[in-house]
Amino acid sequence: MTERLYYDDAHLMEFEARVLAVEKLNDSRVAVLLDRTAFYPTGGGQPSDTGTLGEARVIECIDAEDRILHIIEGPLPEIGQHIVGKIDRLRRLTHLQQHTGQHILSQAFQKLFGAETRGFRIMDRISEIDLALAAPCEEMIARAIELANQIVWEDRPIKIHYLAAREASRLALRREPTRGGILRLVEIEDFDLTPCGGTHAKRTGEVGLILARSWERAKRMTRLRFVAGIRALADYTQINRIAHRVALMLSSERDDLADRVARLLEENKGLAKRVRELETQLAHREIEEMLTTAPRRADGAGVIARLFPQRSPEALKSLALAARSFPKTVALLGSYEADSAYLIFARSADLDEEMNRLIERACAEIGGRGGGRADFAQGGGKGDLKRVEATLQMIACELLGETHKLET
């Protein structure tokens, strides 16, 4: 059995222990077993500590029931050797702040809205809690964050208690214990009491600050992403740097950015609308010019068959839609780039050719897929330029009933 020193002192960063075993795991990694350790193993949503064990680097710790396995890289210690372990202080402090912050934040949501915490994860840059909160809103999140930070700034003491599960069950715990035996309870004075095996601060003031990054509805719960302490400072620094850069780009003050961006977005909507109108006009004019040279059938229907290099699907679609507005018009349009081709077939409402069937045939010829409606269909595939040209030529000739030279 490994004695867990972090249970009683989460600020212990260096310790001495005796090596009980050195084991090779199934994944070929090497694990060291000690009689005592200050390294926290992965569990409860909190990643493990890292650091050093003698001359070796501890890259992960695994909780194996009553044993803690230290996964190392570097020189192997001797069994029976007394060895010094050192915890990565910044990583421990960061995790300690996030985990304590979660306790405070979870109880804030519990007190204010009766929302239980159903899940918790400390990730590389942020932490997440899953809350049984059915209808979250900005005001609710803000109220919980405000209460949580009030508890942080009051610098309340945090104490550790050990009680039998039966005795602990009589207390007002935030969440029920999931096992029996002796429980480790973490108490934030006059605020929160919950069973937990993680690392925590001695006083709430160590958490520094709790900030909500974002929230969303997920799996019938509310998933809140937050940062605390060191991460809160890093998050603010990054956001502030970005805000200043954007403010410089927009020749604006940082505090005026929201209004400035809102005005720009409104202007952009107007410009985008004007661009769409001009694109429609241009496409209409382009189709009109194509029809002056397009071959026509005996019934007067004009067949446009054109292949364009590197024309975007959006631009090709604008042309096809414009073609439909002209009477007795069929447009077989394609664009190509490298070995890829994109096709759109369209016709006016006064004709009865089925563009969806034609596009399916064309795409099959170039090793692709397509579909759509009788008057408008699109698709694409892979094929060299000559094959794409030959395919459009074939479809055009069928529609015209004669030999037709494709224009590119």
C-alpha positions as CSV (number, residue, x, y, z in Angstrom):
1,M,0.0,0.0,0.0
2,T,1.2,3.5,-0.9
3,E,0.9,6.2,1.7
4,R,-0.6,9.3,0.0
5,L,1.1,12.3,1.4
6,Y,-0.9,14.7,-0.8
7,Y,-4.0,13.8,1.2
8,D,-2.8,15.8,4.2
9,D,-0.5,18.4,2.5
10,A,-1.3,19.4,-1.1
11,H,1.6,21.9,-0.9
12,L,4.3,19.2,-0.3
13,M,6.5,19.5,-3.4
14,E,9.5,17.4,-2.3
15,F,9.6,14.1,-0.3
16,E,11.8,11.0,0.3
17,A,10.5,7.5,-0.2
18,R,11.7,3.9,-0.5
19,V,11.4,2.0,-3.8
20,L,9.3,-1.1,-3.3
21,A,9.2,-2.4,-6.9
22,V,10.1,-1.5,-10.5
23,E,7.6,-3.0,-13.0
24,K,7.4,-3.2,-16.8
25,L,3.8,-2.5,-17.9
26,N,2.0,-4.1,-20.9
27,D,2.6,-1.0,-23.0
28,S,6.4,-1.4,-22.3
29,R,6.5,1.7,-20.0
30,V,8.3,1.4,-16.7
31,A,6.4,2.0,-13.4
32,V,8.0,2.6,-10.0
33,L,6.1,1.7,-6.8
34,L,7.0,3.6,-3.6
35,D,6.1,3.1,0.0
36,R,4.9,6.8,0.1
37,T,4.3,9.5,-2.4
38,A,3.3,13.1,-2.8
39,F,2.5,12.5,-6.5
40,Y,-1.2,12.8,-7.3
41,P,-2.4,10.1,-9.7
42,T,-5.0,10.7,-12.5
43,G,-8.5,10.5,-11.1
44,G,-11.7,12.5,-10.3
45,G,-11.3,14.6,-13.4
46,Q,-7.9,15.8,-12.4
47,P,-4.7,14.8,-14.3
48,S,-1.8,13.4,-12.5
49,D,1.2,15.2,-11.2
50,T,4.5,15.1,-13.1
51,G,8.1,15.8,-11.8
52,T,11.2,13.8,-11.0
53,L,12.1,10.7,-9.1
54,G,15.8,10.7,-8.5
55,E,17.3,11.3,-12.0
56,A,14.3,10.0,-13.8
57,R,11.3,12.0,-15.1
58,V,7.9,11.2,-13.9
59,I,5.5,11.6,-16.8
60,E,2.3,10.1,-15.3
61,C,1.0,8.5,-12.2
62,I,-1.7,5.8,-12.1
63,D,-4.0,4.9,-9.3
64,A,-4.0,1.1,-9.0
65,E,-6.3,0.6,-6.1
66,D,-4.1,0.7,-3.0
67,R,-0.9,1.4,-5.1
68,I,0.3,4.4,-7.1
69,L,2.4,3.6,-10.1
70,H,4.9,6.3,-11.1
71,I,5.6,6.1,-14.9
72,I,9.1,7.2,-15.5
73,E,11.6,7.9,-18.3
74,G,15.3,7.8,-17.4
75,P,17.6,5.9,-15.1
76,L,15.8,3.1,-13.2
77,P,16.1,3.1,-9.4
78,E,17.2,0.1,-7.3
79,I,14.6,-1.8,-5.3
80,G,15.0,-0.8,-1.6
81,Q,16.7,2.5,-2.6
82,H,15.7,5.7,-0.8
83,I,14.9,8.2,-3.4
84,V,13.8,11.9,-3.6
85,G,10.7,12.8,-5.5
86,K,10.0,16.4,-6.6
87,I,6.6,17.6,-7.9
88,D,6.3,20.0,-10.8
89,R,5.2,22.9,-8.7
90,L,3.5,25.0,-11.3
91,R,1.4,22.1,-12.6
92,R,0.4,21.1,-9.1
93,L,-0.6,24.7,-8.2
94,T,-2.6,25.0,-11.4
95,H,-4.5,21.8,-10.8
96,L,-5.0,22.7,-7.1
97,Q,-6.5,26.0,-8.1
98,Q,-8.8,24.5,-10.8
99,H,-10.0,21.7,-8.5
100,T,-10.7,24.0,-5.5
101,G,-12.3,26.5,-7.9
102,Q,-14.6,23.7,-9.1
103,H,-15.7,22.9,-5.5
104,I,-16.6,26.6,-5.0
105,L,-18.3,27.0,-8.4
106,S,-20.3,23.7,-8.0
107,Q,-21.6,24.8,-4.6
108,A,-22.5,28.2,-6.0
109,F,-24.7,26.6,-8.6
110,Q,-26.1,24.3,-6.0
111,K,-27.0,27.0,-3.6
112,L,-28.4,29.5,-6.1
113,F,-30.2,27.1,-8.5
114,G,-30.2,23.6,-7.0
115,A,-28.0,22.5,-9.9
116,E,-25.9,19.5,-9.1
117,T,-22.5,18.9,-10.7
118,R,-22.6,15.7,-12.7
119,G,-19.1,15.8,-14.2
120,F,-15.8,17.6,-13.9
121,R,-12.6,17.6,-16.1
122,I,-9.4,19.6,-15.9
123,M,-8.0,19.9,-19.4
124,D,-4.8,21.5,-20.8
125,R,-6.0,25.1,-20.8
126,I,-9.5,25.1,-19.4
127,S,-11.8,23.1,-17.0
128,E,-15.3,21.9,-17.5
129,I,-18.2,21.1,-15.2
130,D,-21.4,19.5,-16.3
131,L,-24.4,20.9,-14.4
132,A,-28.0,19.6,-14.0
133,L,-29.2,23.0,-15.1
134,A,-32.1,22.8,-17.5
135,A,-32.5,26.3,-18.8
136,P,-29.3,28.3,-18.3
137,C,-28.9,32.0,-19.2
138,E,-26.2,34.6,-19.0
139,E,-27.7,36.1,-15.8
140,M,-27.6,32.7,-14.0
141,I,-24.0,32.1,-15.0
142,A,-23.0,35.6,-13.9
143,R,-24.7,35.2,-10.5
144,A,-22.9,31.9,-9.9
145,I,-19.5,33.4,-10.9
146,E,-20.1,36.4,-8.7
147,L,-20.9,34.2,-5.6
148,A,-17.9,31.9,-6.3
149,N,-15.5,34.9,-6.5
150,Q,-17.0,36.3,-3.3
151,I,-16.1,33.1,-1.5
152,V,-12.6,33.2,-3.0
153,W,-11.9,36.8,-1.9
154,E,-13.2,36.1,1.6
155,D,-10.2,33.8,1.9
156,R,-12.1,31.2,3.8
157,P,-10.1,28.3,5.4
158,I,-10.3,24.9,3.8
159,K,-10.0,21.8,6.1
160,I,-9.7,18.1,5.5
161,H,-11.7,15.6,7.7
162,Y,-11.6,11.8,7.8
163,L,-14.9,10.1,8.7
164,A,-16.5,6.8,8.4
165,A,-19.0,6.7,5.5
166,R,-22.0,6.0,7.9
167,E,-21.1,9.0,10.0
168,A,-20.5,11.2,7.0
169,S,-23.9,10.3,5.5
170,R,-25.5,12.2,8.4
171,L,-23.8,15.5,7.3
172,A,-25.0,18.0,4.7
173,L,-22.8,16.8,1.9
174,R,-23.0,18.5,-1.5
175,R,-22.8,15.1,-3.1
176,E,-23.3,11.6,-1.7
177,P,-20.2,9.4,-1.3
178,T,-19.7,6.6,-3.9
179,R,-17.9,4.2,-1.6
180,G,-17.8,3.0,2.0
181,G,-15.0,2.9,4.6
182,I,-13.2,6.0,5.7
183,L,-13.9,9.1,3.6
184,R,-11.8,12.1,3.0
185,L,-14.0,15.2,3.3
186,V,-13.0,18.6,2.0
187,E,-14.7,21.5,3.9
188,I,-14.8,25.1,2.8
189,E,-15.8,27.0,5.9
190,D,-19.6,27.7,6.1
191,F,-20.0,27.0,2.4
192,D,-19.2,23.5,1.1
193,L,-18.6,20.0,2.4
194,T,-18.0,17.1,-0.1
195,P,-16.0,13.9,-0.2
196,C,-13.0,14.2,-2.5
197,G,-9.6,12.7,-3.0
198,G,-8.0,15.6,-5.0
199,T,-5.6,18.3,-4.2
200,H,-7.0,21.5,-2.8
201,A,-5.9,24.9,-1.4
202,K,-5.5,25.7,2.2
203,R,-7.6,28.8,1.9
204,T,-10.0,29.9,-0.9
205,G,-7.9,33.0,-1.5
206,E,-5.3,30.8,-3.2
207,V,-7.7,30.3,-6.1
208,G,-7.3,34.0,-6.9
209,L,-10.1,34.4,-9.5
210,I,-12.7,32.2,-11.2
211,L,-13.8,33.2,-14.7
212,A,-16.4,31.5,-17.0
213,R,-15.1,31.1,-20.5
214,S,-18.2,29.7,-22.2
215,W,-21.2,27.5,-21.6
216,E,-23.6,25.4,-23.7
217,R,-26.3,22.8,-23.5
218,A,-24.9,19.3,-23.8
219,K,-26.4,15.9,-23.1
220,R,-29.4,17.5,-21.3
221,M,-27.1,19.4,-19.0
222,T,-25.2,22.7,-19.0
223,R,-21.5,22.4,-19.8
224,L,-19.6,25.3,-18.3
225,R,-16.0,25.9,-19.2
226,F,-14.0,28.0,-16.7
227,V,-10.5,29.0,-15.7
228,A,-9.1,29.8,-12.2
229,G,-6.0,31.3,-10.7
230,I,-2.9,31.1,-13.0
231,R,-5.1,30.1,-15.9
232,A,-7.5,33.0,-15.3
233,L,-4.5,35.4,-15.5
234,A,-3.2,33.7,-18.7
235,D,-6.7,33.8,-20.2
236,Y,-7.1,37.5,-19.4
237,T,-3.6,38.3,-20.7
238,Q,-4.3,36.6,-24.0
239,I,-7.8,38.2,-24.5
240,N,-6.5,41.6,-23.6
241,R,-3.6,41.3,-26.1
242,I,-6.0,40.2,-28.8
243,A,-8.4,43.0,-27.9
244,H,-5.6,45.6,-28.2
245,R,-4.5,44.2,-31.6
246,V,-8.0,44.3,-33.0
247,A,-8.5,47.8,-31.6
248,L,-5.4,49.0,-33.4
249,M,-6.6,47.4,-36.7
250,L,-10.0,49.2,-36.3
251,S,-8.6,52.5,-35.1
252,S,-10.8,52.1,-32.0
253,E,-10.5,52.0,-28.2
254,R,-10.6,48.6,-26.6
255,D,-13.8,49.4,-24.7
256,D,-15.5,50.5,-27.9
257,L,-14.8,47.3,-29.9
258,A,-18.2,45.8,-29.5
259,D,-20.0,48.8,-31.0
260,R,-17.4,49.2,-33.7
261,V,-17.6,45.6,-34.8
262,A,-21.5,45.8,-34.7
263,R,-21.3,48.8,-37.1
264,L,-18.8,47.0,-39.4
265,L,-21.0,43.9,-39.5
266,E,-24.0,46.0,-40.5
267,E,-22.0,47.7,-43.2
268,N,-20.7,44.3,-44.4
269,K,-24.3,43.0,-44.7
270,G,-25.1,45.9,-47.0
271,L,-22.0,45.4,-49.0
272,A,-22.6,41.6,-49.3
273,K,-26.1,42.3,-50.5
274,R,-24.8,44.7,-53.1
275,V,-22.1,42.2,-54.2
276,R,-24.8,39.5,-54.7
277,E,-26.9,41.9,-56.8
278,L,-23.9,42.8,-59.0
279,E,-22.9,39.1,-59.3
280,T,-26.5,38.3,-60.4
281,Q,-26.4,41.1,-63.0
282,L,-22.9,40.0,-64.2
283,A,-24.0,36.4,-64.5
284,H,-27.2,37.4,-66.4
285,R,-25.1,39.5,-68.8
286,E,-22.6,36.7,-69.3
287,I,-25.3,34.2,-70.1
288,E,-26.9,36.7,-72.5
289,E,-23.6,36.9,-74.4
290,M,-23.2,33.1,-74.4
291,L,-26.6,32.7,-75.9
292,T,-25.7,35.0,-78.9
293,T,-23.2,32.3,-80.1
294,A,-24.8,29.2,-78.6
295,P,-26.1,26.5,-81.0
296,R,-29.9,26.2,-81.2
297,R,-32.2,23.3,-81.9
298,A,-35.0,23.3,-84.4
299,D,-37.4,24.2,-81.6
300,G,-35.3,27.3,-80.9
301,A,-33.8,26.1,-77.6
302,G,-30.3,27.3,-77.0
303,V,-27.7,24.9,-75.5
304,I,-24.8,26.5,-73.6
305,A,-22.0,24.1,-72.9
306,R,-19.0,25.8,-71.3
307,L,-16.1,24.6,-69.2
308,F,-14.3,27.2,-67.0
309,P,-10.9,26.9,-65.4
310,Q,-10.9,27.3,-61.6
311,R,-14.3,29.0,-61.4
312,S,-15.8,28.6,-57.9
313,P,-19.0,26.5,-57.4
314,E,-20.7,29.7,-56.2
315,A,-19.9,31.6,-59.4
316,L,-20.9,28.6,-61.5
317,K,-24.2,28.4,-59.6
318,S,-24.9,32.1,-60.3
319,L,-24.5,31.4,-64.0
320,A,-26.8,28.4,-63.9
321,L,-29.5,30.4,-62.0
322,A,-29.2,33.2,-64.5
323,A,-29.6,30.8,-67.4
324,R,-32.9,29.5,-66.0
325,S,-34.3,33.0,-66.3
326,F,-33.9,33.0,-70.1
327,P,-36.6,31.3,-72.2
328,K,-35.7,28.0,-74.0
329,T,-32.3,27.7,-72.5
330,V,-30.2,24.8,-71.3
331,A,-26.9,25.4,-69.6
332,L,-24.3,22.7,-69.2
333,L,-21.6,24.3,-67.1
334,G,-18.4,23.0,-65.5
335,S,-15.3,24.1,-63.7
336,Y,-12.0,22.2,-63.3
337,E,-8.9,22.4,-61.2
338,A,-6.1,19.9,-61.3
339,D,-7.9,16.5,-61.5
340,S,-11.2,17.7,-60.0
341,A,-14.3,18.8,-61.8
342,Y,-17.6,20.4,-60.7
343,L,-20.7,20.4,-62.9
344,I,-24.0,22.2,-62.9
345,F,-26.8,21.5,-65.4
346,A,-29.8,23.8,-65.5
347,R,-32.7,24.6,-67.9
348,S,-35.5,27.1,-68.2
349,A,-39.0,26.2,-67.0
350,D,-40.4,26.0,-70.6
351,L,-38.3,22.9,-71.5
352,D,-38.7,19.4,-70.2
353,E,-35.3,17.8,-70.3
354,E,-34.4,16.1,-66.9
355,M,-31.2,17.7,-65.7
356,N,-30.9,15.3,-62.7
357,R,-30.7,12.3,-65.1
358,L,-28.2,14.1,-67.3
359,I,-25.9,15.1,-64.4
360,E,-26.0,11.5,-63.1
361,R,-24.8,10.2,-66.5
362,A,-22.1,12.9,-66.7
363,C,-20.8,12.3,-63.2
364,A,-20.7,8.6,-63.8
365,E,-18.5,9.2,-66.9
366,I,-15.9,11.2,-64.8
367,G,-16.1,8.9,-61.8
368,G,-18.2,11.0,-59.5
369,R,-21.7,11.5,-58.2
370,G,-24.4,14.0,-58.7
371,G,-28.1,14.7,-58.4
372,G,-30.8,17.3,-58.1
373,R,-34.1,18.3,-59.7
374,A,-35.4,18.1,-63.2
375,D,-34.5,21.8,-63.8
376,F,-31.4,22.1,-61.8
377,A,-28.7,19.5,-60.8
378,Q,-25.1,19.5,-59.8
379,G,-22.3,17.1,-59.0
380,G,-18.6,16.5,-59.6
381,G,-15.9,13.9,-59.8
382,K,-12.2,13.2,-60.5
383,G,-11.0,13.1,-64.1
384,D,-8.6,14.7,-66.5
385,L,-9.6,17.8,-68.4
386,K,-10.0,15.9,-71.7
387,R,-12.4,13.4,-70.2
388,V,-14.5,16.2,-68.6
389,E,-14.6,18.1,-72.0
390,A,-15.6,14.9,-73.8
391,T,-18.4,14.3,-71.3
392,L,-19.9,17.8,-71.7
393,Q,-19.5,17.5,-75.5
394,M,-21.4,14.2,-75.4
395,I,-24.3,15.6,-73.4
396,A,-24.5,18.7,-75.5
397,C,-24.6,16.7,-78.7
398,E,-27.4,14.6,-77.5
399,L,-29.5,17.6,-76.6
400,L,-28.7,19.3,-80.0
401,G,-28.8,16.1,-82.1
402,E,-25.7,17.2,-83.9
403,T,-21.9,17.5,-83.6
404,H,-21.1,20.4,-81.2
405,K,-17.7,21.9,-80.4
406,L,-17.3,22.7,-76.7
407,E,-16.2,26.3,-75.8
408,T,-13.7,26.7,-72.9
